[in-house]
Amino acid sequence: MTKTKVILLVCFIAALAAGVAAGMAFSRFSDPPRPRRDPLGLSLEQREQMRQIWSSVESTSRTPHRERMDGLRKEREDAIRALLTDEQKAQYEAILKTHDQKMDDLAAERKKAIDDAVNRTKEILNEEQRAKYDEMLNKRAGWNRHGRPNKGAPEPDGPKPPHSGDRPPMGDRDP
């Protein structure tokens, strides 16, 4: 084998080794995209079927279900009030009023903690990150965790937040 062939062979092997090393290094830093929250390891077909199953539940249940639940709560409250004397009704209303005030105080405490956390978060962000964070916050503004407008607030313009439940906010009662 001539000196030139040996040099070419060594260069070829070195280039091949460099390519393999670079590929291994790159694969460490770039994981393939994973499906979001898929503990079941569903196939694409199964995910689509699952989406169809649950989207039908989502679309048919929210408003009618909430209205039925509100009606049942009112029915329960009316039945309880019918059992009570006027004096007991006054005591019951006082208990509800005290409970609602305690729940409002607790909600205010939670809101303060969240507002403090938002402000501390903004302090660690750069301008671009802060602008994106503010945009995220504005999209969710006005919605409570149940997917309803915050108590006393007008209906927000943005989309409802994810994970909206069917339970009414605490303290919302029919008289």
N, C-alpha and C positions, 0 to 999 in steps of 0.2 A: 504494500500500500504506500502510495506516495505521501509526501508531507502535506500536500494540498488537500488530499482526500481525508487525511486524519484531522486536519484543521476544520474542514467542512463538517465532518462527522461530529467532532467535539462541539462546534457551534450549533449544529442541529440539536444535539442532545441538551445543550445548555438552554437553547430557546424553548425546547419542549418542557424541560424541568421548570423554567421560569413561568411558562404558561400554566402548568399544573399548580405551581405554588400560588400564583396570582388567583387562579380559580378557587382554590381552597380558602385563601384569605378572604376573597370577596364573598364566598358562600357563608362564612361565619358572620359577616356584618349585614347580610341581606336575607332575612328569613322570607320564605315564600308567603304570600298573603294567605291568611287563615280566615275561615268563615267566622263571623262575629258570634260569640256565645253559642257554640254548637257542641254542647257536651255529648249529644247523641251520635255525632259523626254522620249526619244525614247526607245522602246524595243530593245532587242538584234537583232531581225529580222529586225526592221526598221533601226537600225544602219548599219547593213550589206548591206541593200538595198541602203541606203544613200551613203555608201562608194563606192559601185559599180557604182552608178549614177555619182558621182563626179570624181571618178578615170578615167572614160572614157573621161570626159571633159578634165581632166588634161593631159592625155596621148595624146590626139589628137590635143590639141590647142596650146601648147607652141611654138614650133618652126615654124610651118606653120603660125600661127597667127602673131607671131613677124615678120616673113619675109614679110607678107602682110602689116603689119603696117609700116615697114621700107620702103616698096615700095610706099605706099601712101604718106608718108612724103616726099620722094624724088620727087614724082610726084607734090606735092604741091609746094615744093621749086623751081622746074624747071618752073612751071607755073608762079610763082611770078617773078622769074628772067626774064622770057620772056616778061613780061609787062614793065620792067624797061629799061631806057636808060643806056648807059655805066656809066654816072655820078651817076645815082641813084643806079646802081648795086654796085659801089664803096662805096657809103654811106651805102647801105644795108649791105655789107660785114663788114664795120667798126662797124656798130651797132651789128652785130652778134659776132664779135670779142670781143667787149667791154662786151657784155652780157656773153659770155663764160668765160672771165677773172673774172668777178664778181662771176659767179657760181663756178669757181675753187677756188676763195678766200673763198667763203662761205663754200665749201666742206672742205677746209683745216682747217678752224675755227672749223667746226664740228668734224673733225678727231682729232684735238688737244683736244677738250673737251672729246671725247671718250677715247683717250689715257690716259688723266689725270684720268678719272674715273676708267679705268682698273688698273692703277698703285695704286690708292687709295684703290681699292678693294683688290688687292694683299697684301697690308699692313695689312689688318685686318684678313687675312686668315692664318691658320697654314700651315705647310709644306705639309701635305697630301692634304688639301683643295686646296692649291696653285697649286700642281701638277695636280689635276683634272681640275682646272680652266684653266690652261695652255693648257691642252689637248683639252678642249672645244674650246678655242680660236683658236688653231691650226687647228681644223677641219673646222672652219668657215673662216680661213684666206684666203685671195685672192678672196673671193666672195663679191659682193656688195649686197645691199638689193633687187636688181632686179633679183638675181640668175644668174648673169653674172660675169665673172672674172673682177676684178678691172681694171680700165683704166690703160693701160701700163703694166699690170702684166701678166705673163704667166698663162695659164689655171691651176687652182689649182688641187691638187690630191684628196682632200676631197670631200664628197658629197655636193650637193648644199644645201644652207641653206633653212629652211622652209619659207613660205610666199614670195616666189619669184614672182614678178609681170612680166607683159609683156612689161612694159614701158622701153625704153632705158634710160641709164644714161643721165643726163643733159650734154649738151655740145657735145654729139656725133651727128654729122651732116654730111651728105654727101655734098661735095663741089659743 
